[in-house]
Amino acid sequence: MQDVISFTTNLMPTTVTCTTSYPLSKEGPLGLYDVDISRVSLIQVLTNLLKNAAYAMGNIGEIEIKIRLKSLSMAESARHAIPQGLYVHVQVKDSGNGIPSGILTHIFEPFYTSKNDGEGTGLGLSISYGMVRNWGGDIFATSKTNEGTIMSFYIPISQNIEEVGE
């Protein structure tokens, strides 16, 4: 996972600063844990999220990427429509102006875009949504006006390990 984060953050403009935090466990860095997804598909999802975050900030600002293990409670499992269990939780937080609630409810719809003509297809988040759901996870967004947006997704892990980091 860490190599994918490094690869995708290097695609960002130099005017965008990306910081990353990974929890550590007694077994080593989180990046060592297995998820049953292809590296290429993870790169595609992260690239879509990072490029949207950079665009939302006018390609100037800070993006914070947090990765941790998360054990979903029964309520969280029901809210995200995925089984209870242990997941890799990835968050991409930008320092933009946030997404208005009227737009936030549509961002994962195919061909939906708030960009100007010729600046986007409206497929990036829709494709990312489909990929994450096909992995057995969920992708969602939270946003506050003038505080930025957090795009989050859960990826089920493929081995039994303890939850670390909060």
N, C-alpha and C positions, 0 to 999 in steps of 0.2 A: 504494500500500500504506500509506503513512504517514497518509493521510486516513482510511483504514479503521481503523487502530490508534487514531487520535485519537477517532473516532466511538465505537468500542466501549468504550474506556477511560472515556469520559464517561458511560457507562451504569452504571458501578460506584458502589456506595455511597461516600459521602465518607469513611467509615471504612476504606476500602481504598485503599492507595497503589499506583499503577501507574507503573513506570519502564520506559522503552523504550531499547534500544540498536540503532542501525543502523550498519553499516560504511559507509565512503565509498570510492569508487573514483575513478580519474582521470576517469571519465565522469559522475560526480555521485552523488547519493544512491541507495541501493539501491531506493528507492521508485519510481524512474523506469523500472526494468526491467519489461518486459511479462511477464505470465503469462496464459495462456488460460483465465481463469475470470471469472465475473461478480463485480462488486463486492458485490452482494447476497448471493451464496453465501459469499463470504469473510467478510462481516459475520456471517452466521449461524454459521459455524464458530467464529470468534473469540469471538462472544458466548457460545456454548455453553461454550467452554473457560474464559473469564473468569468466567462465572457459577458454574460448578462449582468453580473455584479459590476464589472468594469464599465460597461455601457451606462448603467444606472448612475455611476459616479462621474460620468463625462470623461472616463479614462484617467481620472486623477483621484487618488484616495487610497484607503487601506481596506484590504480584505483579510479577514481572520478565518483560518481553517482550523477547526477543532475535531479531533478524532478520539473516540473513547469507546469502551464497551458499555452496553446498556442492557440490563435485564428488564424486559417489558412486563409490567404488572397486567393483571386481567383487564383493568380499565383501559390502560394504554393499548393493549392488544386489540380490544374491541374498537377503540377510537380509530386505530390505523388499519383495521381489518386484516391483521396478520396474526399468526399464532404467537402465544406467549413463548418466551425463550430469550436467548442471548444474541444480541446483534452488535455489529459495528455501527456506531452512530457518527455520521459525518455532518458537520455544520459548516456552511460557507456564509460568513457575515460580512456585509459591505457597509461602508460609511456614507451611503447615498441618502436621498431624501425620503426613502420608503415608497411603498406601493399603496395607493389608495385602496380602501376595502372593496370598492366596486370593481376594480381591476383584479385584485388579488384572487377573487373567486373564479377567474377565467384563465389564469396564466398557464394552466396545463392543458387547455383545450387546443386541438389541432388548428393551425393557421391563425391563432390569436396572437396579435402583436400590438404593442403600444409604440413601436418604432415607426419612424417615417418610412415612406415608400422607398424600396431599394436598400433598406438597412437591415432587414431581417425577414425571414420566411414565416415565422410563427410556428416553427416545427421543433426548435431546440428543446424547449421544456416539455412538449408533448412526447417527443421521442424519449427523453430522459425519464419521464413518468412511466412510459411503457416498459422501458428496460428495467427500472428498479422494481416495478410490480412483477415482472417476469422472473426476477431473481428471488422473489418471495419476500420482498421488502416493501417499504413505503417511502414516498417523497412528499414533502409539504413545505409550506412557507409561513413565516410570521413576519409582520412588518409594522413599524410605527412611523408615522409621519415625522420627518426631520431627524429620525434616529437610524434609519437604514432597514435592511431586510436580512433575515436569516433563512437561508434555504437549507433544509435538513433532509437526510435520508438514512434509512436503516437497511443494513445488509445482514441477512442471517449468517452466523458463523457456522463453519462445518466441523468444529470440534468442541468438546466440552471443556470450557475454561472458566475461571472465576471472573466476576465483574470487577473492573478496576476503574479508577478515575471518576470524578463527578464534575 
